[in-house]
């Protein structure tokens, strides 16, 4: 299978990749911001571990928002 390059993608495909990338970066930023402001007793487990988990593509920040934060 031949690897596709950015220039080989159509405009629509480029737009989809750009939007998905922006969503991923926004989720990471929101998760890291929330984690930095949240007290350690409001997080399940060590904050450093959640910071590392958040670096795992899109699933990391989603996991943090789903399982990492304790509800007030």
Biopython code that builds the backbone (N, CA, C, O; Angstrom):
import numpy as np
from Bio.PDB.StructureBuilder import StructureBuilder

atoms = [
    (1, "UNK", "N", (0.835, -1.172, 0.000)),
    (1, "UNK", "CA", (0.000, 0.000, 0.000)),
    (1, "UNK", "C", (0.887, 1.245, 0.000)),
    (1, "UNK", "O", (1.806, 1.364, 0.810)),
    (2, "UNK", "N", (0.605, 2.148, -0.898)),
    (2, "UNK", "CA", (1.405, 3.354, -1.026)),
    (2, "UNK", "C", (0.983, 4.404, -0.003)),
    (2, "UNK", "O", (-0.206, 4.612, 0.238)),
    (3, "UNK", "N", (1.958, 5.051, 0.585)),
    (3, "UNK", "CA", (1.698, 6.075, 1.594)),
    (3, "UNK", "C", (1.251, 7.360, 0.901)),
    (3, "UNK", "O", (1.878, 7.801, -0.062)),
    (4, "UNK", "N", (0.174, 7.955, 1.390)),
    (4, "UNK", "CA", (-0.345, 9.186, 0.806)),
    (4, "UNK", "C", (0.288, 10.391, 1.471)),
    (4, "UNK", "O", (0.487, 10.410, 2.686)),
    (5, "UNK", "N", (0.595, 11.368, 0.692)),
    (5, "UNK", "CA", (1.179, 12.605, 1.192)),
    (5, "UNK", "C", (0.106, 13.685, 1.218)),
    (5, "UNK", "O", (-0.951, 13.552, 0.602)),
    (6, "UNK", "N", (0.404, 14.762, 1.950)),
    (6, "UNK", "CA", (-0.532, 15.876, 2.091)),
    (6, "UNK", "C", (-0.975, 16.386, 0.725)),
    (6, "UNK", "O", (-2.159, 16.654, 0.519)),
    (7, "UNK", "N", (-0.040, 16.523, -0.207)),
    (7, "UNK", "CA", (-0.362, 17.057, -1.536)),
    (7, "UNK", "C", (-1.236, 16.106, -2.355)),
    (7, "UNK", "O", (-1.874, 16.522, -3.322)),
    (8, "UNK", "N", (-1.262, 14.839, -1.967)),
    (8, "UNK", "CA", (-2.096, 13.861, -2.680)),
    (8, "UNK", "C", (-3.554, 13.876, -2.223)),
    (8, "UNK", "O", (-4.419, 13.312, -2.893)),
    (9, "UNK", "N", (-3.829, 14.517, -1.089)),
    (9, "UNK", "CA", (-5.187, 14.554, -0.556)),
    (9, "UNK", "C", (-6.017, 15.618, -1.262)),
    (9, "UNK", "O", (-5.494, 16.642, -1.700)),
    (10, "UNK", "N", (-7.308, 15.362, -1.365)),
    (10, "UNK", "CA", (-8.219, 16.360, -1.928)),
    (10, "UNK", "C", (-8.440, 17.475, -0.906)),
    (10, "UNK", "O", (-8.059, 17.341, 0.257)),
    (11, "UNK", "N", (-9.048, 18.560, -1.337)),
    (11, "UNK", "CA", (-9.334, 19.661, -0.408)),
    (11, "UNK", "C", (-10.231, 19.211, 0.734)),
    (11, "UNK", "O", (-10.015, 19.600, 1.882)),
    (12, "UNK", "N", (-11.228, 18.403, 0.434)),
    (12, "UNK", "CA", (-12.130, 17.900, 1.468)),
    (12, "UNK", "C", (-11.398, 17.031, 2.480)),
    (12, "UNK", "O", (-11.639, 17.145, 3.682)),
    (13, "UNK", "N", (-10.510, 16.166, 2.009)),
    (13, "UNK", "CA", (-9.741, 15.314, 2.909)),
    (13, "UNK", "C", (-8.803, 16.148, 3.780)),
    (13, "UNK", "O", (-8.639, 15.868, 4.968)),
    (14, "UNK", "N", (-8.199, 17.155, 3.196)),
    (14, "UNK", "CA", (-7.328, 18.041, 3.969)),
    (14, "UNK", "C", (-8.122, 18.762, 5.054)),
    (14, "UNK", "O", (-7.635, 18.929, 6.172)),
    (15, "UNK", "N", (-9.331, 19.184, 4.733)),
    (15, "UNK", "CA", (-10.177, 19.882, 5.706)),
    (15, "UNK", "C", (-10.526, 18.955, 6.865)),
    (15, "UNK", "O", (-10.494, 19.366, 8.025)),
    (16, "UNK", "N", (-10.859, 17.708, 6.552)),
    (16, "UNK", "CA", (-11.200, 16.740, 7.596)),
    (16, "UNK", "C", (-10.004, 16.503, 8.510)),
    (16, "UNK", "O", (-10.153, 16.482, 9.731)),
    (17, "UNK", "N", (-8.820, 16.325, 7.932)),
    (17, "UNK", "CA", (-7.614, 16.111, 8.729)),
    (17, "UNK", "C", (-7.339, 17.326, 9.609)),
    (17, "UNK", "O", (-6.970, 17.173, 10.773)),
    (18, "UNK", "N", (-7.514, 18.525, 9.068)),
    (18, "UNK", "CA", (-7.267, 19.750, 9.837)),
    (18, "UNK", "C", (-8.261, 19.894, 10.987)),
    (18, "UNK", "O", (-7.876, 20.277, 12.092)),
    (19, "UNK", "N", (-9.524, 19.593, 10.740)),
    (19, "UNK", "CA", (-10.541, 19.697, 11.788)),
    (19, "UNK", "C", (-10.284, 18.663, 12.885)),
    (19, "UNK", "O", (-10.365, 18.982, 14.071)),
    (20, "UNK", "N", (-9.977, 17.436, 12.495)),
    (20, "UNK", "CA", (-9.702, 16.400, 13.492)),
    (20, "UNK", "C", (-8.457, 16.743, 14.309)),
    (20, "UNK", "O", (-8.418, 16.494, 15.513)),
    (21, "UNK", "N", (-7.459, 17.303, 13.673)),
    (21, "UNK", "CA", (-6.267, 17.738, 14.393)),
    (21, "UNK", "C", (-6.579, 18.849, 15.379)),
    (21, "UNK", "O", (-6.073, 18.852, 16.502)),
    (22, "UNK", "N", (-7.414, 19.798, 14.959)),
    (22, "UNK", "CA", (-7.798, 20.902, 15.844)),
    (22, "UNK", "C", (-8.602, 20.390, 17.042)),
    (22, "UNK", "O", (-8.423, 20.872, 18.160)),
    (23, "UNK", "N", (-9.478, 19.424, 16.815)),
    (23, "UNK", "CA", (-10.260, 18.830, 17.902)),
    (23, "UNK", "C", (-9.333, 18.132, 18.887)),
    (23, "UNK", "O", (-9.505, 18.254, 20.100)),
    (24, "UNK", "N", (-8.360, 17.406, 18.372)),
    (24, "UNK", "CA", (-7.417, 16.702, 19.236)),
    (24, "UNK", "C", (-6.623, 17.681, 20.086)),
    (24, "UNK", "O", (-6.468, 17.468, 21.288)),
    (25, "UNK", "N", (-6.122, 18.742, 19.488)),
    (25, "UNK", "CA", (-5.343, 19.738, 20.231)),
    (25, "UNK", "C", (-6.221, 20.447, 21.262)),
    (25, "UNK", "O", (-5.775, 20.705, 22.380)),
    (26, "UNK", "N", (-7.466, 20.763, 20.893)),
    (26, "UNK", "CA", (-8.378, 21.433, 21.823)),
    (26, "UNK", "C", (-8.699, 20.536, 23.022)),
    (26, "UNK", "O", (-8.733, 21.010, 24.157)),
    (27, "UNK", "N", (-8.933, 19.251, 22.776)),
    (27, "UNK", "CA", (-9.193, 18.317, 23.879)),
    (27, "UNK", "C", (-7.985, 18.213, 24.805)),
    (27, "UNK", "O", (-8.134, 18.213, 26.027)),
    (28, "UNK", "N", (-6.789, 18.126, 24.224)),
    (28, "UNK", "CA", (-5.575, 18.053, 25.037)),
    (28, "UNK", "C", (-5.418, 19.313, 25.878)),
    (28, "UNK", "O", (-5.122, 19.231, 27.070)),
    (29, "UNK", "N", (-5.613, 20.470, 25.270)),
    (29, "UNK", "CA", (-5.472, 21.727, 26.003)),
    (29, "UNK", "C", (-6.500, 21.835, 27.128)),
    (29, "UNK", "O", (-6.170, 22.252, 28.238)),
    (30, "UNK", "N", (-7.734, 21.462, 26.842)),
    (30, "UNK", "CA", (-8.785, 21.532, 27.863)),
    (30, "UNK", "C", (-8.493, 20.574, 29.016)),
    (30, "UNK", "O", (-8.675, 20.929, 30.180)),
    (31, "UNK", "N", (-8.043, 19.368, 28.696)),
    (31, "UNK", "CA", (-7.750, 18.391, 29.750)),
    (31, "UNK", "C", (-6.564, 18.844, 30.603)),
    (31, "UNK", "O", (-6.611, 18.758, 31.830)),
    (32, "UNK", "N", (-5.518, 19.318, 29.962)),
    (32, "UNK", "CA", (-4.338, 19.768, 30.711)),
    (32, "UNK", "C", (-4.669, 21.005, 31.561)),
    (32, "UNK", "O", (-4.200, 21.118, 32.693)),
    (33, "UNK", "N", (-5.459, 21.913, 31.031)),
    (33, "UNK", "CA", (-5.862, 23.106, 31.774)),
    (33, "UNK", "C", (-6.690, 22.713, 32.993)),
    (33, "UNK", "O", (-6.452, 23.205, 34.096)),
    (34, "UNK", "N", (-7.662, 21.824, 32.792)),
    (34, "UNK", "CA", (-8.505, 21.372, 33.895)),
    (34, "UNK", "C", (-7.676, 20.640, 34.950)),
    (34, "UNK", "O", (-7.867, 20.832, 36.151)),
    (35, "UNK", "N", (-6.769, 19.814, 34.491)),
    (35, "UNK", "CA", (-5.927, 19.048, 35.410)),
    (35, "UNK", "C", (-5.014, 19.965, 36.221)),
    (35, "UNK", "O", (-4.776, 19.711, 37.401)),
    (36, "UNK", "N", (-4.510, 21.009, 35.610)),
    (36, "UNK", "CA", (-3.618, 21.936, 36.309)),
    (36, "UNK", "C", (-4.362, 22.722, 37.383)),
    (36, "UNK", "O", (-3.791, 23.034, 38.427)),
    (37, "UNK", "N", (-5.608, 23.038, 37.142)),
    (37, "UNK", "CA", (-6.391, 23.847, 38.084)),
    (37, "UNK", "C", (-7.079, 23.024, 39.159)),
    (37, "UNK", "O", (-7.475, 23.569, 40.189)),
    (38, "UNK", "N", (-7.228, 21.733, 38.943)),
    (38, "UNK", "CA", (-7.968, 20.865, 39.858)),
    (38, "UNK", "C", (-7.077, 20.422, 41.021)),
    (38, "UNK", "O", (-5.905, 20.100, 40.824)),
    (39, "UNK", "N", (-7.628, 20.409, 42.211)),
    (39, "UNK", "CA", (-6.903, 19.949, 43.393)),
    (39, "UNK", "C", (-6.649, 18.444, 43.291)),
    (39, "UNK", "O", (-7.455, 17.715, 42.712)),
    (40, "UNK", "N", (-5.537, 17.982, 43.848)),
    (40, "UNK", "CA", (-5.216, 16.540, 43.770)),
    (40, "UNK", "C", (-6.309, 15.629, 44.333)),
    (40, "UNK", "O", (-6.468, 14.502, 43.864)),
    (41, "UNK", "N", (-7.061, 16.096, 45.326)),
    (41, "UNK", "CA", (-8.106, 15.251, 45.896)),
    (41, "UNK", "C", (-9.352, 15.183, 45.009)),
    (41, "UNK", "O", (-10.294, 14.458, 45.328)),
    (42, "UNK", "N", (-9.369, 15.917, 43.918)),
    (42, "UNK", "CA", (-10.479, 15.877, 42.968)),
    (42, "UNK", "C", (-10.145, 15.083, 41.716)),
    (42, "UNK", "O", (-10.875, 15.122, 40.725)),
    (43, "UNK", "N", (-9.021, 14.356, 41.775)),
    (43, "UNK", "CA", (-8.562, 13.560, 40.634)),
    (43, "UNK", "C", (-8.364, 12.125, 41.099)),
    (43, "UNK", "O", (-7.812, 11.878, 42.171)),
    (44, "UNK", "N", (-8.818, 11.186, 40.286)),
    (44, "UNK", "CA", (-8.592, 9.764, 40.594)),
    (44, "UNK", "C", (-7.148, 9.425, 40.229)),
    (44, "UNK", "O", (-6.789, 9.431, 39.052)),
    (45, "UNK", "N", (-6.332, 9.135, 41.216)),
    (45, "UNK", "CA", (-4.949, 8.768, 40.961)),
    (45, "UNK", "C", (-4.046, 9.988, 40.885)),
    (45, "UNK", "O", (-4.494, 11.118, 41.079)),
    (46, "UNK", "N", (-2.773, 9.752, 40.601)),
    (46, "UNK", "CA", (-1.809, 10.853, 40.548)),
    (46, "UNK", "C", (-2.026, 11.750, 39.329)),
    (46, "UNK", "O", (-2.312, 11.269, 38.232)),
    (47, "UNK", "N", (-1.888, 13.040, 39.537)),
    (47, "UNK", "CA", (-2.074, 13.999, 38.446)),
    (47, "UNK", "C", (-1.043, 13.798, 37.338)),
    (47, "UNK", "O", (-1.351, 13.973, 36.159)),
    (48, "UNK", "N", (0.177, 13.430, 37.719)),
    (48, "UNK", "CA", (1.235, 13.214, 36.721)),
    (48, "UNK", "C", (0.854, 12.076, 35.779)),
    (48, "UNK", "O", (1.102, 12.150, 34.576)),
    (49, "UNK", "N", (0.256, 11.035, 36.325)),
    (49, "UNK", "CA", (-0.174, 9.911, 35.485)),
    (49, "UNK", "C", (-1.232, 10.368, 34.485)),
    (49, "UNK", "O", (-1.201, 9.964, 33.322)),
    (50, "UNK", "N", (-2.169, 11.208, 34.930)),
    (50, "UNK", "CA", (-3.210, 11.697, 34.026)),
    (50, "UNK", "C", (-2.634, 12.642, 32.969)),
    (50, "UNK", "O", (-3.134, 12.693, 31.845)),
    (51, "UNK", "N", (-1.594, 13.383, 33.323)),
    (51, "UNK", "CA", (-0.947, 14.239, 32.332)),
    (51, "UNK", "C", (-0.343, 13.392, 31.221)),
    (51, "UNK", "O", (-0.415, 13.752, 30.047)),
    (52, "UNK", "N", (0.247, 12.277, 31.594)),
    (52, "UNK", "CA", (0.818, 11.375, 30.589)),
    (52, "UNK", "C", (-0.273, 10.692, 29.766)),
    (52, "UNK", "O", (-0.137, 10.545, 28.551)),
    (53, "UNK", "N", (-1.340, 10.283, 30.421)),
    (53, "UNK", "CA", (-2.455, 9.647, 29.703)),
    (53, "UNK", "C", (-3.043, 10.612, 28.675)),
    (53, "UNK", "O", (-3.425, 10.196, 27.582)),
    (54, "UNK", "N", (-3.115, 11.878, 29.015)),
    (54, "UNK", "CA", (-3.683, 12.875, 28.114)),
    (54, "UNK", "C", (-2.885, 13.024, 26.820)),
    (54, "UNK", "O", (-3.404, 13.535, 25.827)),
    (55, "UNK", "N", (-1.647, 12.587, 26.825)),
    (55, "UNK", "CA", (-0.816, 12.681, 25.619)),
    (55, "UNK", "C", (-1.125, 11.588, 24.599)),
    (55, "UNK", "O", (-0.598, 11.618, 23.487)),
    (56, "UNK", "N", (-1.964, 10.633, 24.957)),
    (56, "UNK", "CA", (-2.325, 9.534, 24.052)),
    (56, "UNK", "C", (-3.438, 10.006, 23.126)),
    (56, "UNK", "O", (-4.620, 9.901, 23.454)),
    (57, "UNK", "N", (-3.055, 10.519, 21.984)),
    (57, "UNK", "CA", (-3.987, 10.997, 20.961)),
    (57, "UNK", "C", (-5.274, 11.568, 21.540)),
    (57, "UNK", "O", (-5.234, 12.297, 22.531)),
    (58, "UNK", "N", (-6.389, 11.256, 20.951)),
    (58, "UNK", "CA", (-7.670, 11.805, 21.379)),
    (58, "UNK", "C", (-8.247, 11.041, 22.561)),
    (58, "UNK", "O", (-8.986, 11.605, 23.368)),
    (59, "UNK", "N", (-7.916, 9.777, 22.665)),
    (59, "UNK", "CA", (-8.517, 8.939, 23.702)),
    (59, "UNK", "C", (-8.042, 9.333, 25.101)),
    (59, "UNK", "O", (-8.794, 9.179, 26.063)),
    (60, "UNK", "N", (-6.826, 9.831, 25.236)),
    (60, "UNK", "CA", (-6.302, 10.205, 26.549)),
    (60, "UNK", "C", (-7.116, 11.288, 27.236)),
    (60, "UNK", "O", (-7.563, 11.092, 28.366)),
    (61, "UNK", "N", (-7.325, 12.450, 26.568)),
    (61, "UNK", "CA", (-8.154, 13.476, 27.202)),
    (61, "UNK", "C", (-9.588, 13.011, 27.460)),
    (61, "UNK", "O", (-10.185, 13.371, 28.474)),
    (62, "UNK", "N", (-10.134, 12.223, 26.554)),
    (62, "UNK", "CA", (-11.500, 11.716, 26.768)),
    (62, "UNK", "C", (-11.552, 10.812, 27.991)),
    (62, "UNK", "O", (-12.503, 10.873, 28.770)),
    (63, "UNK", "N", (-10.532, 9.972, 28.163)),
    (63, "UNK", "CA", (-10.473, 9.120, 29.358)),
    (63, "UNK", "C", (-10.374, 9.958, 30.625)),
    (63, "UNK", "O", (-11.012, 9.651, 31.632)),
    (64, "UNK", "N", (-9.572, 11.019, 30.571)),
    (64, "UNK", "CA", (-9.451, 11.881, 31.745)),
    (64, "UNK", "C", (-10.798, 12.493, 32.110)),
    (64, "UNK", "O", (-11.193, 12.467, 33.276)),
    (65, "UNK", "N", (-11.505, 13.041, 31.127)),
    (65, "UNK", "CA", (-12.797, 13.661, 31.422)),
    (65, "UNK", "C", (-13.828, 12.624, 31.871)),
    (65, "UNK", "O", (-14.715, 12.940, 32.663)),
    (66, "UNK", "N", (-13.721, 11.403, 31.380)),
    (66, "UNK", "CA", (-14.694, 10.365, 31.715)),
    (66, "UNK", "C", (-14.384, 9.712, 33.066)),
    (66, "UNK", "O", (-15.280, 9.534, 33.891)),
    (67, "UNK", "N", (-13.097, 9.351, 33.292)),
    (67, "UNK", "CA", (-12.762, 8.569, 34.483)),
    (67, "UNK", "C", (-11.821, 9.270, 35.452)),
    (67, "UNK", "O", (-11.750, 8.868, 36.614)),
    (68, "UNK", "N", (-11.101, 10.292, 35.029)),
    (68, "UNK", "CA", (-10.066, 10.876, 35.872)),
    (68, "UNK", "C", (-10.554, 11.896, 36.877)),
    (68, "UNK", "O", (-9.984, 12.032, 37.959)),
    (69, "UNK", "N", (-11.600, 12.607, 36.524)),
    (69, "UNK", "CA", (-12.095, 13.667, 37.423)),
    (69, "UNK", "C", (-13.136, 13.106, 38.366)),
    (69, "UNK", "O", (-13.978, 12.292, 37.987)),
    (70, "UNK", "N", (-13.059, 13.558, 39.594)),
    (70, "UNK", "CA", (-14.103, 13.218, 40.554)),
    (70, "UNK", "C", (-15.187, 14.291, 40.494)),
    (70, "UNK", "O", (-14.877, 15.476, 40.373)),
    (71, "UNK", "N", (-16.401, 13.903, 40.573)),
    (71, "UNK", "CA", (-17.515, 14.863, 40.550)),
    (71, "UNK", "C", (-17.587, 15.572, 41.876)),
    (71, "UNK", "O", (-17.315, 14.978, 42.919)),
    (72, "UNK", "N", (-17.943, 16.813, 41.846)),
    (72, "UNK", "CA", (-18.042, 17.592, 43.083)),
    (72, "UNK", "C", (-19.367, 17.395, 43.762)),
    (72, "UNK", "O", (-19.613, 17.980, 44.817)),
]
sb = StructureBuilder()
sb.init_structure("model")
sb.init_model(0)
sb.init_chain("A")
sb.init_seg("    ")
for serial, (resi, resn, name, xyz) in enumerate(atoms, 1):
    if name == "N":
        sb.init_residue(resn, " ", resi, " ")
    sb.init_atom(name, np.array(xyz, "f"), 0.0, 1.0, " ", f" {name:<3s}", serial, name[0])
structure = sb.get_structure()
